[in-house]
Amino acid sequence: EPEVTQTPSHQVTQMGQEVILRCVPISNHLYFYWYRQILGQKVEFLVSFYNNEISEKSEIFDDQFSVERPDGSNFTLKIRSTKLEDSAMYFCASRQRLGELDEQFFGPGTRLTVL
Amino acid sequence: GQSLEQPSEVTAVEGAIVQINCTYQTSGFYGLSWYQQHDGGAPTFLSYNALDGLEETGRFSSFLSRSDSYGYLLLQELQMKDSASYFCAVRTGGGNKLTFGTGTQLKVEL
């Protein structure tokens, strides 16, 4: 069964450093998402992406964040200058098309630790 | 803004039936989804309701009342492997983003 993959599974970085989290969505999906989950808390929406542009972003997704689909398969989240509070699990998700019965499939996540 | 409320914890015995409630306040509502998450794992889709009524998928059922801004997830014939966190999430916006509830930790005991 096709699945969303994410790399790395765990990233440790120093405060102020840039990180790039990578995702490979399911191949025939058109809509892509990033979510994050701080330990012990709920999953929070960051950004949605369709047709090579951001369709919606949350208040969390400030100028330090950016997303890109550099080729036909990868979808990346960049954090330019990490802060301690960016430590969280980051989930990528993809969706085939807009429609009532379509669901978002989540990847296994990247645990980001900012020291 | 949007908010979703769920009980924080529920405990039940193996073989029992448990209901997890979710109330929400949102604008631009498309539907209510339910996800399961085991510790450290990815959210896994369980069920979705766009219209009022009951949707059944095996041991899991989900209910929605749009007029009451309320839904629930019903888990039948509980198994130990059902011990996990369960999140309701509303779908909103042009991109169908998910706004998650606070999650309910279900513990299934022998």
HADDOCK unambig.tbl for C-alpha pairs under 7 A between the chains (distance, minus, plus):
assign (segid A and resid 41 and name CA) (segid B and resid 102 and name CA) 6.96 0.50 0.50
assign (segid A and resid 42 and name CA) (segid B and resid 100 and name CA) 6.56 0.50 0.50
assign (segid A and resid 42 and name CA) (segid B and resid 101 and name CA) 6.61 0.50 0.50
assign (segid A and resid 42 and name CA) (segid B and resid 102 and name CA) 5.12 0.50 0.50
assign (segid A and resid 42 and name CA) (segid B and resid 103 and name CA) 6.50 0.50 0.50
assign (segid A and resid 43 and name CA) (segid B and resid 100 and name CA) 5.96 0.50 0.50
assign (segid A and resid 44 and name CA) (segid B and resid 99 and name CA) 6.75 0.50 0.50
assign (segid A and resid 44 and name CA) (segid B and resid 100 and name CA) 6.71 0.50 0.50
assign (segid A and resid 45 and name CA) (segid B and resid 98 and name CA) 6.65 0.50 0.50
assign (segid A and resid 45 and name CA) (segid B and resid 99 and name CA) 6.49 0.50 0.50
assign (segid A and resid 48 and name CA) (segid B and resid 95 and name CA) 6.50 0.50 0.50
assign (segid A and resid 48 and name CA) (segid B and resid 97 and name CA) 6.93 0.50 0.50
assign (segid A and resid 55 and name CA) (segid B and resid 95 and name CA) 6.36 0.50 0.50
assign (segid A and resid 56 and name CA) (segid B and resid 95 and name CA) 6.92 0.50 0.50
assign (segid A and resid 100 and name CA) (segid B and resid 50 and name CA) 6.82 0.50 0.50
assign (segid A and resid 106 and name CA) (segid B and resid 42 and name CA) 6.01 0.50 0.50
assign (segid A and resid 106 and name CA) (segid B and resid 43 and name CA) 6.25 0.50 0.50
assign (segid A and resid 106 and name CA) (segid B and resid 44 and name CA) 6.96 0.50 0.50
assign (segid A and resid 107 and name CA) (segid B and resid 42 and name CA) 6.15 0.50 0.50
assign (segid A and resid 108 and name CA) (segid B and resid 41 and name CA) 6.12 0.50 0.50
assign (segid A and resid 108 and name CA) (segid B and resid 42 and name CA) 4.88 0.50 0.50
assign (segid A and resid 109 and name CA) (segid B and resid 42 and name CA) 6.48 0.50 0.50
